[in-house]
Amino acid sequence: MVEPRDRTRTAGDCLLFSTADWDEPYWTNKQHTARILAHRGWRVLYVESVGFRSPKLASGKDWARIWRRLWRGLRSNLIGPERREANIWVLSPLMIPAKHHWPIVREINQTLLKSSIARFVRKHRYAEPVAWTYHPYMLAAIEGLARSRLVYHCVDDIAAIPGVDVEAFEQAERKLLCLSDVVFTTAPALYERCSRLNRNTHFFANVADADHFGRALKAGPLPADLAAIPSPRLVYHGVLSDFKVDFPLMLAAARMRPEWQWIFIGNEREGQRSEFVSELKQMPNVHFLGYKTYEELPEYLRGMSVGLLPTQLNDYTRSMFPMKFFEYLAAGLPVVSTPLDFTRSQTAGLEVAATPEAFVQAVERQLRRGRLTPDEAVALVGDNTWDARTVKMLGYVWPESGRQGALQPASAH
């Protein structure tokens, strides 16, 4: 049975090609965008990651993940995408898990994906869906499909991820940029790159679920494992990846201020063996609380004094706009970050530092200013929420319905 839906330009059908699986513990732009579209009446087929690098032969976790994905892919191929929420179906692509850089492997994978999408579109009678993608390895899968707009939402510098075939990816991305009706980017550096090939490119910073994280502004009990730790408490939450987090900087800073409590919420990256993390775990003023669900995070942020973005600077991270920035602000936390590109245009509620000494001084300034009041938090987050950003984006996807005003990064002027 086909569900009734609004067929106006405010709601339609969408094929969303993600770089993350739906059940990833740390949600990203992809899941949030799918959910917001669904809440606005769109029917969304969420296509999980097609994979960008070949597995490491020595990594048992890599191969375990591959077998899980193969099983999900077989199941999706046999019984169809699974409905996970109202208006959202999830397709786990069935594909060859290795040698993505071989043309024959890419062709087979795209053929399998195209077949799965075509069956779903026919079954649910999708009406000229929007193709909204976060990567370029889907063009062959929508070739010949009766669709409307092609949207490229560039949120990461995927070519900078270790193990990715840079030449193949850049070639595919150039083709996608030339074909896309509209391009959205989340960082000034990504805007500069994409706008060279597509003039209809727009900068939209990462945002936050302000209502969800705003729960941290309300009085309430702290989780037991956090309440046992004295203040001031400084927090980083997210994947504890030594490719993204500057653990040497954190180690040096924690040694400089043993009276401060440095708190990490999240799990380490799969297969990681970091000597700096091992040293941090031995320090009495450093606390690793493990993974906490998205639902639990506001309760933990309620008890923090400063939000940390100690991002390691490399080709991949430099162009990042961490979602945690507005999440921290929405929760009432002033922020200290290493000098990522986004810090050039975002200054309110933020201190920036590159060295351990400067980082400690920046934290001291934020501790003196104290947590944000509810009014300050609302003002600093502004319209940087998922709902507001999605509405603005749809104004560019359907310009004939009332195009939004130009929104460019500061560095683009």
Helices and strands as residue ranges (DSSP letters): E 13-17, H 29-39, E 43-47, H 60-79, E 82-85, E 88-91, H 103-124, E 130-133, G 140-142, E 150-154, G 158-160, H 166-179, E 182-185, H 188-195, E 201-203, H 210-213, G 214-217, H 224-227, E 233-237, H 247-256, E 261-265, H 275-281, E 286-290, H 297-301, E 306-309, H 324-330, E 335-337, G 341-344, E 350-352, H 356-369, H 374-381, H 386-397, G 399-401, G 410-412
